[in-house]
Amino acid sequence: MHPFRISRADARRLPALGAAVFLALGLLTPQSQAASAGATTPARTTTLGPGAPAPRAISSAPAPRAIPVPKSPDAISDSPRFRISSQDSTEESGQAPAPNAPTVTPGKGAKQSSAAAADECGDLSGVINSTGGLLVQRLTSLPRINCTYPLFSLTGDNARKAFHEAQMVTVANALRDASATYAGDNTSAIGQLVLFLRAGYYVQENNADAVGDYGTALDSAARAALDAYFASPRSKDVTDANGEILNEVVTLIDSTHTAGRYAGVVTWMLGSYDGTWPAQMNLAMQHVEWVVENGFKAKDDGRGWRAALKADPKILDTWAGFITRNGAQLNRLDVVSNVGRHLGHALDVPELKNRLRPLLRDLINRYPNVGPTAPITMNLGWYTRQYDRNNCAAYGICDLGTRVLPAILPIQHTCTPALKIRAQDMSPGQLASTCTSLVNQDAYFHRIIGDKGAIPGDVNTDLEVVVFDDYTQYALYAWAIYDIDVDNGGMYEEGDPATAGNQARFIAHEAHWLRPDFQIWNLNHEYTHYLDGRHNMYGDFEAGMTTPTIWWVEGIAENISFGYRGERNADAIAEARRNTYKLSELFDTVYGQDEDAEVNANRVYRWGFLAVRYMLQAHPGDVETVLSKYRAGDWTGARSFLKDTIGTRYDVGFAAWLATTCATEDCGPLPEAASTAPAPLCTLSDPRQFDQNCRREQLAAAAGNYSYHFVYLPAGVRQLTITSSGGTGDADLYYGGSSWATTGNHQAKSAGAGNGETLTIDNPPSGWVYFSLAAAKDFSGVTLSTQSR
């Protein structure tokens, strides 16, 4: 869904469902977008009948489509922290997460309830309300390090009292002083001081308005504290006792954004780690991941890794040696993979590329690209794509995707000649059920939209559905095999539908969080993108992005997906009750409209669903007008119809529909399209006159002239739709109500290029109403039809 379009030569792609609100908090995610119709209502005159004189004549007359699929919130929350890249991860770019409340006592490790632990730790109000030496005394009197954990939850006035800058400076100074005699364990309660500082940075980042700003005084005090701790010989003790403190101090480096200053500490840890470290020291090594990853985000301001690595490139050799020396440990989520993969970030420093290329080439090709070592090899390979894209030969991986393809996606299955599946691990029953679902959805789509056939020149006659076993496998391999970004839940690639041999492809993964139930994430939504692109949207995706079309592209995909599966769109219905947007505003929706990812997701998907559902129910003729222009590639004409002809006229009706139909009927049923069979020929003798539902053919007029028409409507007609099509030249359609329709006297118009025009008039007056085809250029062979209901 979330059509954040990513360019790729002659491909058309949509990322499935976006949003950005689903950005990688989880695993393996590399980072990879009416006023009325012109004239005023004419003054009423004597009603004109069929014999009234006609008024005088007019006086003067591509690129890729990629639609990424949003990730499931369930998939993210269930994911381990290991990922291809997390530069866009809110978890990683912010402070390290707050620890959980204590549940285990030290010593023998016997379990204890949270209530009992809280009783042992005592009330922290004394800490919160103390200052100066008393604050330090009360902190160091806490019986255990984890007694400080509740401080991470402080908000409001308590957060301000505990963590304003003067308090933090006091504790940082105390940590500096205590570090001078650090004994390699927590006998002097140094850990409580470190955790207080960690909590302060964490709370201030999340509650800056309450806590206040931090400035140079704290910067200086925190650096002095860290310097003193690392100056202590016992800070390098490879013991659980030191590790209990060290793992928190390493995290404090990240909190203070001083990675570059302590590059020597990280280098010592990388060079010393050998897989035999005890648990707490191993945890300290894991926390190095935050330091090295976030340290690269500091760019070249001197605080991060970039400046440190340029000053001492030998660190790169130590880092690569950390991986090879501990290669026997590589096993997916091990500490070597987690820390080692971030070596690839250094490729983003131009001065380091030449030194780093042979190191990465060796690492990527030293270990298998499948199995337990895949996370290190594929992650480092991904970094070369990210930061050295056009130099794959330097790493020996230009054929990496080809090499891993048969091992990762061995299953090939044909549903129909137009529909194929390539999968990592699907049973025969799962393949059969997926085929059935897609074939039946095709028929459902045409019941809703109608079937005018594929757009002329569209050669996307078949679709390949690629299914990875889970999100981990998708993120590890899809970038290499299909050259896509994977910070999403899948990707639909339409390619160039005018190129012979083009392969439309939906690259997806199973919704592993729903197991044992089988589901391919966003399958029905993305298949709608394929059908919509083939039958409704001319050309490639970038052509359709000339004007805002997202309200339709994502809205129809959501409607078909939910409607076909018979599911209630609870999120959209909840949004409807908020009445956030006017319909006229939704016609302007584009990807990435707001910095807040959740706001974007709501507008693109949920409000797109609502806008399309309303238009299909209340104004199907207008939808057909818009689609006729989309099918012809008349993006400007469609935009003019939405913004000028419709404009704000439906805003009131849309708001009422949200408040009533959505509230009481779950937004009502998805209506099926009217019959695609042409209206019968008109039989009345006057060639200008129409029945309520008939058509006239071979209409013509010279430039500057009109083809005038009228129809008699009995009382109770709710909607009149007038449609023109076919022929040559350029005829524009005008509606005059109870007066003859001209370019200077009309109530509505449709005036795009060519002859495909539609007007939908709600609650027209009873009696004679008038409409005309105005010749912007000579036209002939045009068909004009009316339909009322």
C-alpha positions in Angstrom: 0.0 0.0 0.0 2.0 3.0 1.1 3.1 4.0 -2.4 6.2 5.7 -1.5 7.6 5.3 -5.0 11.2 4.4 -5.4 12.7 5.0 -8.8 14.2 2.2 -10.7 14.9 2.3 -14.4 11.7 1.5 -16.3 10.0 -0.2 -13.4 6.7 0.7 -11.7 6.6 -0.1 -7.9 4.4 0.4 -5.0 5.5 -0.4 -1.5 2.8 -2.2 0.3 1.0 -0.4 3.2 3.2 2.7 4.7 3.8 3.9 6.2 6.1 5.0 8.0 4.2 4.5 11.2 5.4 0.9 10.6 9.0 1.8 10.2 11.6 -0.6 11.5 11.3 -1.0 15.2 11.9 -4.6 14.4 14.2 -6.9 12.7 16.2 -6.7 9.5 15.0 -3.5 8.1 17.2 -1.5 5.8 16.1 1.9 5.0 15.6 2.2 2.0 5.5 9.7 -1.2 -14.5 22.2 -6.0 -16.0 25.1 -6.6 -18.8 24.8 -9.0 -17.9 24.3 -12.6 -16.7 27.7 -13.7 -19.9 29.5 -14.3 -22.5 31.0 -11.9 -26.0 29.6 -11.9 -28.0 31.3 -14.6 -31.0 33.5 -13.7 -34.3 31.7 -14.1 -36.3 32.4 -17.2 -39.5 31.0 -18.7 -39.2 27.3 -18.8 -37.8 26.2 -22.2 -39.5 23.3 -23.8 -38.3 21.2 -26.8 -39.5 23.8 -29.3 -37.6 26.7 -27.7 -35.1 28.5 -30.0 -31.5 27.5 -29.6 -29.0 30.1 -28.4 -26.4 31.5 -30.7 -23.1 29.7 -31.3 -20.0 30.1 -29.3 -18.2 33.3 -30.3 -14.7 31.8 -29.8 -13.4 28.5 -29.2 8.0 7.3 -17.9 9.6 5.8 -15.0 9.2 3.1 -12.3 6.2 2.3 -10.2 7.0 0.8 -6.8 4.4 0.5 -4.1 5.9 -0.6 -0.8 3.7 -2.5 1.6 3.4 -1.3 5.2 4.7 -3.6 7.8 2.3 -5.1 10.3 2.5 -3.6 13.8 2.2 -7.2 15.0 5.2 -8.3 13.0 7.3 -5.4 14.3 6.4 -5.8 18.0 7.2 -9.5 17.8 10.5 -9.0 16.0 14.0 -9.3 17.6 16.2 -6.2 17.4 18.5 -7.6 14.7 17.9 -6.0 11.4 19.5 -5.2 8.1 19.7 -1.5 8.9 17.8 0.6 11.4 18.8 4.2 10.5 15.1 5.1 10.4 14.2 3.3 13.6 12.8 5.4 16.3 14.0 2.9 18.9 17.6 3.0 17.7 17.9 6.7 17.0 16.6 7.6 20.4 17.8 6.6 23.8 18.2 3.0 24.8 14.9 1.6 26.1 14.1 1.9 29.8 14.6 -1.3 31.8 11.8 -3.3 33.2 10.8 -3.3 36.8 12.9 -5.5 39.0 11.6 -9.0 39.6 14.7 -11.0 40.7 16.9 -10.5 43.7 20.7 -10.6 43.4 22.8 -13.5 44.8 21.0 -16.8 44.3 18.7 -15.5 41.6 15.5 -16.6 43.4 12.4 -15.1 41.9 10.4 -12.6 43.8 7.3 -10.6 43.1 7.4 -7.0 41.8 5.6 -6.0 45.0 8.3 -7.7 47.2 11.1 -6.1 45.1 9.5 -2.7 45.5 9.2 -3.2 49.3 12.9 -4.0 49.5 13.9 -1.0 47.3 11.7 1.3 49.3 10.0 4.5 48.3 11.9 6.6 45.7 10.2 9.9 46.8 13.3 10.7 48.9 15.5 10.5 45.8 13.0 12.6 43.7 12.8 15.3 46.3 16.5 15.5 47.3 19.3 17.7 46.0 23.0 17.9 46.4 24.8 15.5 48.8 21.5 14.2 50.1 20.5 13.1 46.6 23.8 11.2 46.2 23.4 9.6 49.6 19.9 8.4 49.0 20.9 7.0 45.6 23.9 5.1 46.9 21.8 3.8 49.8 19.4 1.9 47.4 20.1 -1.8 48.0 20.5 -2.7 44.3 21.1 -1.2 40.9 17.6 -2.1 39.6 16.0 -0.2 42.5 16.4 2.8 40.2 14.3 1.4 37.4 11.1 3.2 38.4 12.9 6.5 37.7 12.6 5.8 34.0 8.9 6.2 34.2 8.8 9.7 35.8 6.7 12.4 34.2 5.6 15.9 34.9 6.7 17.7 38.1 8.4 14.6 39.4 10.5 14.3 36.2 11.5 18.0 36.6 12.5 17.7 40.2 14.5 14.5 39.7 16.2 15.3 36.5 16.7 19.0 35.8 20.2 19.8 34.8 21.5 20.7 38.2 20.5 17.4 39.6 22.2 15.5 36.7 25.4 17.5 37.2 25.4 16.6 40.9 25.1 12.9 40.2 27.6 13.1 37.3 30.1 14.7 39.6 29.5 12.0 42.2 30.1 9.3 39.6 33.4 11.0 38.6 34.5 11.0 42.2 33.4 7.5 42.9 35.2 6.2 39.8 38.6 7.2 41.2 38.4 4.3 43.6 36.3 1.9 41.5 36.8 -1.6 42.8 35.4 -3.5 39.8 32.0 -4.2 41.3 29.1 -2.3 42.9 30.3 -2.3 46.5 30.2 1.6 46.4 26.8 1.7 44.6 28.4 3.3 41.5 25.8 1.5 39.4 22.9 3.4 41.0 24.6 6.7 40.0 25.0 5.4 36.4 21.4 4.3 36.2 20.2 7.6 37.5 22.0 9.4 34.7 20.7 7.0 32.2 17.2 7.5 33.5 17.6 11.3 33.3 18.7 11.3 29.7 15.9 8.9 28.8 13.2 10.9 30.6 14.4 14.3 29.3 14.3 13.1 25.7 10.7 11.9 26.1 9.6 14.8 28.4 11.8 17.8 27.5 9.0 20.3 28.3 8.8 19.0 31.9 12.5 18.4 32.6 14.0 21.4 30.7 17.0 21.6 28.4 20.4 20.1 29.1 23.4 22.3 28.3 27.2 22.5 28.4 27.3 22.1 32.2 26.0 18.6 32.0 28.0 17.8 28.9 31.2 18.6 30.7 30.2 16.8 33.9 29.1 13.7 32.1 32.3 13.5 30.0 34.3 13.9 33.2 32.4 11.1 34.9 32.9 8.7 31.9 36.5 9.7 31.6 37.1 8.8 35.2 35.3 5.5 35.0 37.3 4.3 32.0 40.5 5.6 33.5 40.1 3.1 36.3 42.0 -0.1 35.7 39.2 -2.2 37.1 36.8 -1.0 34.4 38.4 -3.6 32.1 37.9 -6.5 34.4 36.3 -9.3 32.4 34.0 -10.4 35.2 30.3 -10.4 35.8 30.8 -7.9 38.7 32.4 -5.3 36.4 30.1 -6.3 33.5 27.0 -5.3 35.6 28.4 -1.7 35.7 30.1 -1.7 32.4 27.0 -2.6 30.4 25.2 0.4 31.8 28.2 2.8 31.4 28.5 1.7 27.7 24.8 2.6 27.3 25.5 5.9 28.9 28.0 6.7 26.1 25.1 6.4 23.7 22.8 8.5 25.9 25.5 11.3 26.0 26.2 11.1 22.3 29.9 10.8 22.9 30.7 7.7 20.8 33.7 9.3 19.1 35.3 10.3 22.4 35.2 6.7 23.6 36.2 5.0 20.4 39.2 3.6 22.3 36.8 1.9 24.7 34.8 0.3 21.9 38.1 -0.7 20.1 39.3 -2.4 23.3 36.1 -4.3 23.6 36.1 -5.3 19.9 39.7 -6.4 20.2 39.4 -8.3 23.4 36.1 -10.1 23.0 36.6 -13.8 22.4 33.3 -15.5 23.1 34.2 -16.6 26.6 33.1 -13.5 28.4 30.7 -14.0 31.3 27.0 -13.0 30.8 27.2 -9.4 32.1 30.3 -8.6 30.0 28.5 -10.2 27.1 25.6 -7.8 27.7 28.0 -4.9 27.7 29.2 -6.1 24.3 25.6 -6.2 23.1 25.2 -2.6 24.2 28.1 -1.5 22.1 25.6 -2.0 19.2 23.8 1.2 20.2 27.0 3.1 20.5 28.4 2.1 17.1 25.1 2.4 15.2 24.0 5.7 16.7 27.5 7.0 16.6 27.3 7.0 12.8 24.3 9.3 12.9 26.4 12.1 14.3 27.9 12.8 10.9 31.2 14.7 11.1 30.5 16.9 14.2 33.4 15.3 16.0 31.3 13.4 18.5 30.5 10.3 16.5 32.3 7.5 14.8 33.0 9.2 11.5 35.7 11.5 12.8 37.1 8.8 15.1 37.5 6.3 12.2 39.1 8.9 10.0 41.5 9.8 12.7 42.4 6.1 13.3 41.4 3.9 10.4 43.1 0.9 12.1 39.9 0.6 14.1 38.4 -0.9 11.0 40.9 -3.8 11.0 40.1 -4.4 14.7 36.4 -4.5 13.9 36.8 -6.9 11.0 39.1 -9.0 13.2 36.4 -9.1 15.9 34.1 -10.9 13.4 36.7 -13.3 11.9 38.2 -14.2 15.3 34.7 -15.0 16.6 33.4 -16.5 13.4 32.6 -19.8 15.0 30.0 -18.0 17.1 28.0 -16.6 14.1 24.5 -17.9 14.6 21.9 -15.3 13.5 21.2 -13.2 16.6 24.6 -13.6 18.3 26.5 -10.6 19.6 29.1 -10.9 16.8 26.5 -10.6 14.1 24.6 -7.8 15.9 27.7 -5.6 16.4 29.7 -6.8 13.4 27.1 -5.8 10.8 27.4 -2.1 11.7 30.9 -2.2 10.2 29.1 -1.6 6.9 28.1 1.9 8.1 31.7 3.0 7.7 31.2 2.8 3.9 29.2 6.0 4.3 32.5 7.8 5.1 34.2 8.5 1.7 37.7 8.6 3.1 37.4 5.0 4.4 36.0 3.3 1.3 39.3 2.1 -0.2 40.5 0.7 3.1 37.1 -0.9 3.9 36.4 -2.6 0.5 38.8 -5.5 0.9 37.7 -6.1 4.5 34.0 -6.3 3.5 34.7 -8.4 0.4 36.5 -10.9 2.7 33.7 -11.0 5.3 30.8 -11.2 2.8 32.4 -14.1 0.9 34.0 -15.9 3.9 30.8 -17.3 5.3 27.7 -18.8 3.6 25.0 -16.4 2.5 22.3 -18.8 3.7 21.8 -20.4 7.1 23.1 -19.1 10.5 25.7 -16.8 9.0 23.4 -15.1 6.6 22.7 -12.1 8.9 26.3 -11.0 8.8 27.0 -11.6 5.1 23.7 -10.3 3.8 23.7 -7.3 6.1 27.2 -6.3 5.1 26.2 -6.9 1.4 23.3 -4.6 1.9 25.5 -1.8 3.1 27.5 -2.0 -0.1 24.3 -1.5 -2.0 23.4 1.4 0.2 26.7 3.3 0.2 28.7 1.9 -2.8 25.9 0.8 -5.1 27.7 0.9 -8.4 30.7 -0.9 -7.2 29.5 -4.5 -6.6 32.5 -6.0 -8.4 34.8 -4.7 -5.6 33.0 -7.0 -3.3 32.5 -9.9 -5.6 28.7 -9.8 -5.2 27.3 -8.6 -8.5 25.7 -12.0 -8.9 24.6 -12.3 -5.2 20.9 -12.3 -6.0 21.3 -14.9 -8.7 23.3 -17.1 -6.3 20.9 -17.1 -3.5 17.7 -17.2 -5.5 17.4 -21.0 -6.1 18.2 -21.8 -2.5 15.8 -19.2 -1.0 12.9 -19.4 -3.4 12.9 -23.0 -4.7 9.1 -23.4 -5.2 7.6 -22.4 -8.5 3.9 -22.9 -9.1 1.5 -21.9 -11.9 -2.1 -21.0 -10.9 -3.2 -19.9 -14.4 -1.2 -18.8 -17.4 -1.6 -15.2 -16.1 -0.7 -16.0 -12.5 2.4 -17.6 -11.0 3.8 -18.1 -7.5 7.4 -18.3 -6.5 7.8 -19.3 -2.8 10.3 -20.1 -0.1 8.1 -22.6 1.8 4.5 -23.2 0.9 2.6 -26.4 1.1 0.5 -27.7 -1.9 -2.6 -26.7 0.0 -1.4 -23.2 0.7 -0.4 -22.8 -3.0 -3.9 -23.9 -4.1 -5.7 -21.7 -1.7 -3.7 -18.7 -2.7 -4.4 -19.3 -6.4 -8.1 -19.7 -5.7 -8.2 -16.5 -3.6 -6.6 -14.4 -6.4 -8.7 -15.8 -9.2 -11.9 -15.1 -7.3 -10.7 -11.7 -6.4 -10.2 -10.8 -10.1 -13.9 -11.5 -10.6 -14.9 -9.5 -7.5 -12.8 -6.5 -8.6 -14.6 -6.3 -11.9 -18.0 -6.6 -10.2 -17.2 -3.5 -8.3 -15.3 -1.5 -10.9 -16.9 -2.9 -14.1 -14.9 -4.4 -16.9 -13.9 -2.3 -19.9 -10.9 -4.6 -20.6 -7.3 -3.9 -20.1 -5.9 -0.5 -21.1 -4.8 -0.5 -24.7 -1.1 -1.2 -24.9 -0.8 -2.7 -21.4 1.1 -5.9 -21.8 1.2 -6.9 -18.2 -0.7 -10.0 -19.0 0.6 -12.0 -16.0 1.7 -11.5 -12.4 4.3 -13.3 -10.4 3.7 -13.5 -6.6 6.9 -14.0 -4.7 6.4 -15.2 -1.1 9.2 -15.3 1.5 8.7 -17.5 4.6 8.6 -14.6 7.0 9.7 -11.0 7.3 13.2 -11.9 8.4 13.8 -13.8 5.2 12.2 -11.1 3.1 14.4 -8.4 4.5 17.6 -10.5 4.3 17.2 -11.5 0.6 14.6 -9.5 -1.3 17.0 -6.5 -1.7 19.6 -8.7 -3.3 17.3 -10.8 -5.6 15.0 -8.0 -6.7 17.0 -4.8 -6.0 14.3 -3.3 -3.8 14.2 -1.6 -0.4 12.8 -3.7 2.4 11.8 -1.2 5.1 8.2 -2.2 4.3 6.0 -5.2 4.4 6.5 -6.1 0.7 6.7 -4.4 -2.7 4.5 -4.4 -5.8 6.5 -3.8 -9.0 4.5 -3.0 -12.0 7.4 -2.2 -14.3 6.7 -0.6 -17.6 3.4 -2.0 -18.9 4.2 -1.0 -22.4 7.4 -3.1 -22.7 7.1 -6.5 -24.2 8.3 -9.2 -21.8 7.8 -7.0 -18.7 7.1 -8.9 -15.5 4.7 -7.5 -13.0 5.6 -8.8 -9.6 4.4 -8.7 -6.0 7.2 -9.5 -3.6 5.7 -10.5 -0.2 6.1 -12.6 2.9 4.0 -14.8 5.1 2.3 -13.2 8.1 4.3 -15.4 10.5 2.8 -13.7 13.5 -0.6 -15.2 12.6 0.6 -18.8 12.5 -0.6 -21.5 12.6 -3.1 -19.7 10.3 -1.6 -19.1 6.9 -1.8 -15.7 5.3 0.4 -13.7 2.9 0.7 -10.2 4.2 -1.3 -7.7 2.2 -1.9 -10.1 -0.7 -5.4 -8.9 -1.6 -4.5 -5.3 -1.3 -1.5 -5.6 -3.6 -3.3 -7.8 -6.1 -5.8 -4.9 -6.4 -2.8 -2.6 -7.3 -2.0 -5.0 -10.2 -5.7 -5.1 -11.4 -6.1 -1.3 -11.0 -2.9 -0.6 -12.9 -3.9 -2.9 -15.7 -7.5 -1.8 -16.1 -7.7 1.8 -14.7 -4.4 3.6 -14.6 -2.7 4.4 -17.9 1.0 3.9 -18.3 3.5 3.4 -15.4 3.1 4.6 -11.9 5.1 7.8 -12.2 2.8 8.9 -15.0 -0.1 8.6 -12.7 1.7 10.6 -10.0 1.7 13.7 -12.3 -1.3 14.8 -10.2 -2.5 13.5 -6.9 -4.2 10.1 -7.5 -3.4 8.4 -4.2 -6.9 8.9 -2.8 -8.0 6.4 -5.5 -5.0 4.2 -5.8 -4.8 3.3 -2.1 -8.5 3.8 -1.4 -9.7 1.2 -4.0 -7.0 -1.2 -2.9 -8.3 -1.0 0.7 -11.9 -1.3 -0.3 -11.4 -4.3 -2.5 -9.2 -6.0 0.0 -11.6 -5.6 2.9 -14.7 -6.1 0.8 -13.4 -9.3 -0.9 -12.4 -10.8 2.4 -15.7 -9.7 4.1 -13.8 -7.9 6.8 -14.8 -4.8 8.7 -12.3 -1.9 8.4 -12.4 -1.0 12.1 -9.5 1.5 11.8 -11.2 3.4 9.0 -14.5 3.4 10.8 -12.8 4.8 13.9 -11.2 7.5 11.8 -14.6 8.4 10.3 -15.9 9.3 13.7 -13.1 11.9 14.0 -14.2 13.7 10.8 -10.6 14.8 10.3 -10.7 15.6 6.6 -13.0 17.1 4.0 -13.5 15.1 0.8 -12.1 17.9 -1.2 -8.9 17.7 0.9 -8.6 14.0 0.3 -8.4 14.6 -3.4 -5.1 16.2 -2.6 -3.5 13.3 -0.8 0.0 12.4 -1.6 2.6 10.1 0.1 4.7 11.6 2.9 2.4 14.6 3.4 3.1 14.8 7.1 6.3 14.1 9.1 4.2 12.0 11.4 4.2 8.5 10.0 0.9 7.6 11.7 -0.8 10.7 10.3 0.4 9.7 6.8 -0.9 6.1 7.2 -4.3 7.3 8.4 -4.7 9.8 5.5 -3.4 7.5 2.8 -5.1 4.2 3.7 -8.0 4.8 6.1 -9.2 8.1 4.7 -8.5 6.8 1.2 -10.8 3.9 2.0 -13.5 6.3 3.2 -13.2 8.7 0.2 -13.5 5.9 -2.3 -16.3 4.1 -0.4 -18.3 7.3 -0.3 -17.8 8.2 -4.0 -18.7 4.6 -5.1 -21.9 4.8 -3.0 -23.0 8.3 -3.6 -21.5 9.4 -6.8 -20.7 6.4 -9.0 -21.1 8.5 -12.2 -18.4 10.8 -11.0 -16.1 7.9 -10.3 -16.6 6.7 -13.8 -15.8 10.1 -15.1 -12.5 10.1 -13.2 -11.6 6.6 -14.2 -12.3 7.3 -17.9 -9.7 10.0 -17.7 -7.3 7.9 -15.7 -7.7 5.1 -18.3 -6.8 7.6 -21.0 -3.8 9.1 -19.1 -5.7 12.4 -18.9 -4.3 13.2 -15.4 -4.9 16.9 -15.8 -8.5 16.4 -16.9 -9.2 14.1 -14.0 -7.6 16.6 -11.6 -9.7 19.4 -13.0 -12.9 17.4 -12.7 -12.1 16.6 -9.0 -11.0 20.1 -8.0 -13.1 22.3 -10.3 -16.2 20.4 -11.2 -16.7 18.5 -7.9 -14.7 20.9 -5.8 -16.2 21.3 -2.4 -19.8 20.4 -3.4 -19.7 17.0 -1.7 -18.0 18.0 1.5 -21.2 18.4 3.4 -22.6 15.1 2.1 -19.3 13.3 2.9 -19.4 14.7 6.5 -23.0 13.5 7.0 -22.1 10.1 5.5 -19.2 9.7 8.0 -21.5 10.6 10.9 -24.4 8.4 9.9 -23.6 5.6 7.5 -20.2 4.9 8.9 -21.4 5.1 12.5 -24.5 2.9 12.0 -23.7 0.7 9.0 -19.9 0.3 9.1 -19.8 2.7 6.1 -22.4 0.7 4.2 -21.9 -2.0 1.5 -19.5 -1.7 -1.4 -21.8 -1.3 -4.3 -21.4 -3.3 -7.5 -20.9 -1.5 -10.8 -23.8 -0.8 -13.1 -24.0 -3.1 -16.2 -21.2 -2.4 -18.7 -23.6 -3.0 -21.6 -24.3 0.2 -23.5 -27.6 2.1 -23.0 -30.2 1.4 -25.7 -30.5 3.8 -28.7 -32.9 6.7 -28.2 -36.1 6.2 -30.1 -37.7 9.7 -30.0 -38.0 11.4 -33.3 -36.3 14.7 -32.3 -32.5 14.0 -32.5 -31.9 16.4 -29.7 -34.2 14.6 -27.2 -33.2 11.8 -24.8 -35.2 9.3 -22.8 -34.0 8.9 -19.2 -31.8 6.0 -20.2 -30.7 5.9 -23.8 -27.8 6.9 -26.1 -27.4 8.8 -29.4 -24.5 8.1 -31.7 -22.6 9.8 -34.5 -23.0 13.3 -33.0 -20.9 16.0 -34.6 -20.2 19.8 -34.6 -17.7 22.2 -36.0 -15.4 24.1 -33.7 -17.2 26.9 -31.9 -20.6 25.2 -32.3 -22.8 23.0 -30.2 -24.8 19.7 -30.3 -27.8 20.7 -28.1 -29.9 18.1 -26.2 -32.6 17.8 -23.5 -34.4 15.2 -21.4 -37.6 15.2 -19.4 -37.3 14.1 -15.8 -40.3 13.1 -13.7 -40.3 14.1 -10.0 -38.2 11.9 -7.7 -35.1 11.4 -9.9 -32.2 11.4 -7.5 -29.3 11.4 -9.9 -28.8 12.1 -13.6 -25.6 10.9 -15.3 -24.6 12.2 -18.8 -21.7 10.6 -20.5 -19.9 11.2 -23.9 -17.4 8.9 -25.5 -15.8 7.8 -28.8 -15.3 9.6 -32.0 -12.7 12.1 -33.0 -11.9 15.8 -32.1 -12.6 17.5 -28.8 -16.2 17.8 -27.4 -16.8 19.2 -24.0 -19.9 18.5 -22.0 -22.1 21.2 -20.4 -25.2 21.0 -18.2 -27.6 23.9 -18.0 -30.4 22.7 -15.7 -33.6 24.3 -16.9 -31.8 26.6 -19.3 -29.9 25.8 -22.5 -26.3 24.9 -21.7 -23.5 26.9 -23.2 -19.9 27.7 -22.3 -21.1 31.0 -20.8 -24.3 29.7 -19.2 -24.2 26.4 -17.4 -24.3 24.8 -14.0 -21.7 22.1 -14.5 -19.2 21.1 -17.1 -16.7 18.4 -18.0 -14.0 19.8 -20.4 -11.0 17.6 -20.6 -9.0 16.7 -23.7 -10.8 14.4 -26.1 -14.4 13.2 -26.0 -14.6 11.1 -22.8 -16.6 13.3 -20.5 -19.1 12.6 -17.7 -21.4 14.7 -15.5 -23.3 13.5 -12.5 -26.1 15.8 -11.3 -27.6 15.1 -7.9 -31.2 15.8 -7.3 -31.9 17.4 -10.7 -35.1 19.4 -11.1 -38.2 17.7 -12.5 -39.3 18.7 -16.0 -37.1 19.6 -19.0 -33.3 19.8 -18.3 -30.7 20.8 -20.9 -27.2 19.7 -21.8 -24.9 20.1 -24.8 -21.6 19.1 -26.4 -19.5 22.1 -27.2 -16.9 21.8 -29.9 -13.6 22.9 -28.6 -12.4 21.5 -31.9 -14.3 19.9 -34.7 -15.7 16.6 -33.5 -17.6 13.7 -35.1 -18.7 10.2 -34.3 -19.4 10.9 -30.6 -21.8 8.8 -28.5 -23.8 10.6 -25.8 -25.9 8.8 -23.2 -28.1 9.5 -20.2 -28.9 7.4 -17.2 -31.2 8.5 -14.3 -32.1 6.8 -11.0 
